[in-house]
Every structure is written in C-alpha cells, then in structure tokens.
C-alpha cells in the first residue's frame, strides 16, 4: 500500500488557523459549543478547538451506519448530558461527501433549539443539497483519503497529513 500526500500537515494547520479566525470574527466574545463528529473529525476538532480563542465547550457525537442493512440506516449516538438549547453550536465534521450523516445530524441538533447552528468541515468532495457548509477547510476531488482522522479499516488515522490511498 502506498499513499500520495494531498494536504501536508503544515497546510492543514495553516487552514485551521484561517478557519479559527473566520469563526472568531463571526462570534466575537461568544461561548461556542463544538459538536465533533467521531471518529473522523477527532483530530480536526481537537486542533480547531485549541486554535479558537473563544471559550468553547466540546461535545462528541457518533454516527453509525449499518452497512449490511438494505435501508442503510443511520443512528446517532448523542451524549445524554448535551444541552444545546440557546447555545451557539458549530458542528465539526471531517468531510462532506454524500451528505447522509449531516442530513440526519443537523435536523436532530436543530430540535435542541440552539441559538445558531453552523457547520465546519475540513473537506468537501461535493456540494450536497440541503447541507450548507459555513466554514470549509478544503475542496477535494472524489478520492479515497487517509490520514488526519481519515481511515482505511481503522488504520492510517494517525498520519499527520491527508493522503490519497492506493491499495
């Protein structure tokens, strides 16, 4: 297996700095609730939270799809103590691809009645109808990627860069 670097660790960290500045400009002095979608956005969410100077509360959510099910059912595992009512919420996602996760997650979080609900994605392969990305790291071609949270059978998440996976 080989991989070719698409985004270097330096490029990723520089873009996270830019995203943090955009978020800070839009939310001067406000406390933010970051909802980090596991597992893929764990690295991105942690780095983003450390870079934003606003006070932040971190929440973690896991979206699970059942591959064998013909319906392609998706379940969301929300933390029991997550109270987003009246809060400034930013969902932190690794990638916008098919939009399936976000089309389920965003309405579920909106039911919590946050003051605002925005989406920050590190990568976007394609625009998805009904999913607005408020803060975007990079647009990317439709490739299989690993590193910086992206995996192949749970491997390669720990690479400091994002690479094109070539089995």
VOPAGU-2260 file (C-alpha; in pm, 1 decimal, decimal comma):
REM VOPAGU-2260
SITE   aa  ch    i         X         Y         Z
SITE  UNK   A    0       0,0       0,0       0,0
SITE  UNK   A    1     124,4     344,5     -88,1
SITE  UNK   A    2     -15,1     689,3     -45,0
SITE  UNK   A    3      49,2    1025,1    -205,1
SITE  UNK   A    4      20,0    1337,5      10,1
SITE  UNK   A    5    -272,4    1560,2     -86,8
SITE  UNK   A    6    -252,3    1810,5     201,7
SITE  UNK   A    7      59,0    1840,7     419,7
SITE  UNK   A    8      45,2    1874,7     796,4
SITE  UNK   A    9     158,7    2236,4     756,9
SITE  UNK   A   10    -115,6    2314,0     503,4
SITE  UNK   A   11    -377,6    2161,0     732,8
SITE  UNK   A   12    -263,3    2359,9    1036,2
SITE  UNK   A   13    -249,0    2683,0     834,8
SITE  UNK   A   14    -603,0    2629,4     711,4
SITE  UNK   A   15    -723,5    2554,1    1064,7
SITE  UNK   A   16    -575,8    2890,0    1170,4
SITE  UNK   A   17    -780,0    3056,1     895,3
SITE  UNK   A   18   -1098,7    2872,7     994,6
SITE  UNK   A   19   -1048,8    2972,2    1358,9
SITE  UNK   A   20   -1010,5    3337,8    1255,0
SITE  UNK   A   21   -1330,7    3320,4    1046,4
SITE  UNK   A   22   -1520,8    3167,6    1337,4
SITE  UNK   A   23   -1383,3    3424,6    1584,2
SITE  UNK   A   24   -1479,6    3713,7    1354,7
SITE  UNK   A   25   -1836,6    3582,6    1333,1
SITE  UNK   A   26   -1864,4    3507,8    1705,9
SITE  UNK   A   27   -1673,3    3782,2    1887,1
SITE  UNK   A   28   -1677,8    3719,5    2260,9
SITE  UNK   A   29   -1930,6    3437,5    2240,8
SITE  UNK   A   30   -1901,3    3096,8    2400,0
SITE  UNK   A   31   -1918,9    2822,9    2138,7
SITE  UNK   A   32   -2039,5    2465,5    2162,6
SITE  UNK   A   33   -1842,2    2247,4    1922,5
SITE  UNK   A   34   -2011,9    1919,0    1832,8
SITE  UNK   A   35   -1735,9    1695,1    1697,2
SITE  UNK   A   36   -1845,5    1400,7    1483,6
SITE  UNK   A   37   -1648,5    1088,2    1575,1
SITE  UNK   A   38   -1427,4     922,9    1474,1
SITE  UNK   A   39   -1308,9    1104,8    1165,0
SITE  UNK   A   40   -1324,9    1461,3    1295,9
SITE  UNK   A   41   -1149,6    1389,1    1627,5
SITE  UNK   A   42    -809,7    1527,9    1520,0
SITE  UNK   A   43    -958,6    1821,2    1330,0
SITE  UNK   A   44   -1198,3    1906,6    1612,9
SITE  UNK   A   45    -925,2    1899,1    1876,7
SITE  UNK   A   46    -690,7    2116,1    1670,6
SITE  UNK   A   47    -968,2    2360,4    1582,1
SITE  UNK   A   48   -1079,8    2390,3    1946,3
SITE  UNK   A   49    -722,0    2460,1    2057,4
SITE  UNK   A   50    -687,1    2730,4    1791,4
SITE  UNK   A   51   -1013,0    2918,2    1855,2
SITE  UNK   A   52    -963,6    3181,8    2125,0
SITE  UNK   A   53   -1333,7    3198,7    2219,9
SITE  UNK   A   54   -1442,5    2992,5    2518,2
SITE  UNK   A   55   -1551,1    2651,9    2383,2
SITE  UNK   A   56   -1744,8    2358,6    2519,4
SITE  UNK   A   57   -1678,8    2028,9    2344,3
SITE  UNK   A   58   -1938,2    1764,3    2268,9
SITE  UNK   A   59   -1888,2    1441,0    2081,8
SITE  UNK   A   60   -2137,3    1254,5    1869,1
SITE  UNK   A   61   -2105,2     931,5    1682,3
SITE  UNK   A   62   -2291,6     847,3    1364,5
SITE  UNK   A   63   -2314,1     477,4    1286,3
SITE  UNK   A   64   -2445,9     327,6     967,3
SITE  UNK   A   65   -2537,8     -33,3     933,8
SITE  UNK   A   66   -2360,3    -144,6     617,4
SITE  UNK   A   67   -2547,8    -472,6     585,1
SITE  UNK   A   68   -2892,4    -318,1     617,4
SITE  UNK   A   69   -3069,8    -259,9     288,3
SITE  UNK   A   70   -3209,1      66,3     421,2
SITE  UNK   A   71   -2860,5     197,2     500,6
SITE  UNK   A   72   -2997,5     300,6     839,0
SITE  UNK   A   73   -2802,9     562,5    1030,0
SITE  UNK   A   74   -2812,0     601,4    1405,7
SITE  UNK   A   75   -2678,4     892,3    1605,2
SITE  UNK   A   76   -2527,6     839,9    1948,2
SITE  UNK   A   77   -2577,4    1168,0    2131,7
SITE  UNK   A   78   -2431,3    1234,5    2473,3
SITE  UNK   A   79   -2707,2    1228,5    2735,8
SITE  UNK   A   80   -2579,2    1547,2    2901,1
SITE  UNK   A   81   -2555,1    1751,4    2580,1
SITE  UNK   A   82   -2775,6    2057,5    2622,0
SITE  UNK   A   83   -2758,2    2284,9    2318,2
SITE  UNK   A   84   -3068,9    2492,0    2382,9
SITE  UNK   A   85   -2991,5    2862,7    2336,4
SITE  UNK   A   86   -2625,0    2792,2    2251,1
SITE  UNK   A   87   -2402,7    2890,2    1957,0
SITE  UNK   A   88   -2338,2    2547,2    1804,1
SITE  UNK   A   89   -2081,6    2457,4    1541,1
SITE  UNK   A   90   -2082,7    2100,9    1408,7
SITE  UNK   A   91   -1727,7    1990,6    1329,1
SITE  UNK   A   92   -1717,2    1726,1    1054,9
SITE  UNK   A   93   -1427,1    1567,4     871,2
SITE  UNK   A   94   -1580,2    1555,9     523,8
SITE  UNK   A   95   -1893,9    1643,3     331,7
SITE  UNK   A   96   -1935,7    1361,7      82,5
SITE  UNK   A   97   -2280,2    1207,7      28,0
SITE  UNK   A   98   -2438,8    1424,0     299,2
SITE  UNK   A   99   -2617,3    1127,1     455,1
SITE  UNK   A  100   -2475,9    1183,1     804,3
SITE  UNK   A  101   -2531,5    1558,3     800,7
SITE  UNK   A  102   -2886,6    1533,0     662,9
SITE  UNK   A  103   -2969,5    1329,4     973,4
SITE  UNK   A  104   -2747,8    1507,0    1224,4
SITE  UNK   A  105   -2828,8    1872,5    1154,3
SITE  UNK   A  106   -3208,9    1836,5    1192,9
SITE  UNK   A  107   -3156,5    1629,7    1509,7
SITE  UNK   A  108   -2942,6    1906,5    1659,6
SITE  UNK   A  109   -3183,8    2178,1    1541,8
SITE  UNK   A  110   -3452,9    2010,9    1756,6
SITE  UNK   A  111   -3239,2    2106,5    2057,2
SITE  UNK   A  112   -3322,4    2471,2    1969,9
SITE  UNK   A  113   -2972,2    2619,0    1959,7
SITE  UNK   A  114   -2937,1    2994,6    1916,2
SITE  UNK   A  115   -2739,7    2922,0    1599,4
SITE  UNK   A  116   -2630,3    2604,9    1420,5
SITE  UNK   A  117   -2336,5    2613,4    1179,0
SITE  UNK   A  118   -2120,8    2355,3    1005,0
SITE  UNK   A  119   -1742,2    2348,6     984,0
SITE  UNK   A  120   -1597,6    2078,2     757,6
SITE  UNK   A  121   -1232,5    2007,6     690,7
SITE  UNK   A  122   -1301,4    1867,1     343,0
SITE  UNK   A  123   -1583,3    1877,5      91,1
SITE  UNK   A  124   -1595,0    1640,7    -206,5
SITE  UNK   A  125   -1917,6    1777,3    -349,8
SITE  UNK   A  126   -2195,9    2019,4    -268,5
SITE  UNK   A  127   -2494,1    1846,6    -112,5
SITE  UNK   A  128   -2843,0    1989,7    -146,6
SITE  UNK   A  129   -2976,3    2091,6     193,2
SITE  UNK   A  130   -2631,8    2097,2     359,2
SITE  UNK   A  131   -2471,2    2439,9     394,5
SITE  UNK   A  132   -2103,6    2442,9     491,7
SITE  UNK   A  133   -2037,2    2765,7     682,0
SITE  UNK   A  134   -1664,1    2710,3     729,6
SITE  UNK   A  135   -1469,5    2494,7     482,6
SITE  UNK   A  136   -1110,0    2383,2     502,4
SITE  UNK   A  137   -1052,3    2242,5     153,1
SITE  UNK   A  138   -1243,4    2125,1    -152,0
SITE  UNK   A  139   -1113,6    1791,5    -270,6
SITE  UNK   A  140   -1163,3    1559,6    -565,0
SITE  UNK   A  141   -1356,2    1236,3    -514,6
SITE  UNK   A  142   -1064,6    1023,5    -392,0
SITE  UNK   A  143   -1018,6     768,0    -114,6
SITE  UNK   A  144    -826,2     955,6     155,0
SITE  UNK   A  145    -638,7     853,7     467,9
SITE  UNK   A  146    -461,6    1040,2     744,9
SITE  UNK   A  147    -553,1    1315,1     988,4
SITE  UNK   A  148    -858,5    1119,3    1102,7
SITE  UNK   A  149    -947,2     951,7     773,0
SITE  UNK   A  150    -901,0     576,4     776,3
SITE  UNK   A  151    -888,6     256,0     581,8
SITE  UNK   A  152   -1027,7     -21,4     806,1
SITE  UNK   A  153    -940,7     192,9    1111,5
SITE  UNK   A  154    -575,2     227,2    1002,1
SITE  UNK   A  155    -386,9     541,9     899,1
SITE  UNK   A  156    -598,5     787,3    1104,2
SITE  UNK   A  157    -282,5     893,5    1286,8
SITE  UNK   A  158     -93,2    1023,6     982,4
SITE  UNK   A  159     -24,6    1397,1    1029,5
SITE  UNK   A  160    -118,6    1471,6     666,7
SITE  UNK   A  161    -401,8    1375,0     431,3
SITE  UNK   A  162    -306,4    1133,0     157,4
SITE  UNK   A  163    -462,3     959,9    -140,1
SITE  UNK   A  164    -491,9     592,6     -51,5
SITE  UNK   A  165    -361,4     349,0    -311,2
SITE  UNK   A  166    -400,0     -15,3    -210,8
